[in-house]
Amino acid sequence: MSRLSHYDDAGRAAMVDVSGKPETRREAEASAFVALSAAVLAALPSNPKGNPLEVARFAGIQAAKRTSELVPMCHPLPLSFIDVSATIVEDGVAIRAQAATTGPTGVEMEALTAASVAALTVYDMCKALDKGIVIREIKLERKSGGKSGKYLRSKS
C-alpha cells in the first residue's frame, strides 16, 4: 500500500525532497464551475468593478504564481506558462486553468489554485447581485510529466 508523500516516518507533515528528481517538462490543467442565476448571467460582463471574467482570469494567473505561499508543502516553482479562461456557459461560468514548468515536481497545485481563485473572484465580483452563488467541481483534468506520467480525467 502506498503512503501519503507529505509525511515523514514519524507521521509529521513534511515537504517532499525533490532535489534528486530530474527536471522534466510538466503540465497540468484544472477546472472549476461557478453556478450563477439567470439574473447574474444576464448582468455579465458589465459590472461596476470591471468585467468579472477578465478580473477572474488575472486573479487566477496571479494565484498560480503564489501557490507555494498558500499551500504549505508546495515547492515554489518557476512557471513557464499559466493561462486561465472564464467562459459563460449554461447556468454559470466554466473556468479552465493551465500551468507548465520544467522542473523536478509537478504543477497540479498551481493549476488547481488558479482555477479556485478565479472561481472565488467571480463570486466576489458578482456577490452584490446574489449571495447564493455556488462554486463547485474544482478538479484536476489532466497532467503530464514526472515519474507518475500522464493522467487524464475520465469523462464519466
Helices and strands as residue ranges (DSSP letters): E 24-35, H 38-43, H 52-65, H 67-70, E 81-89, E 92-103, H 108-126, E 134-144, E 151-152
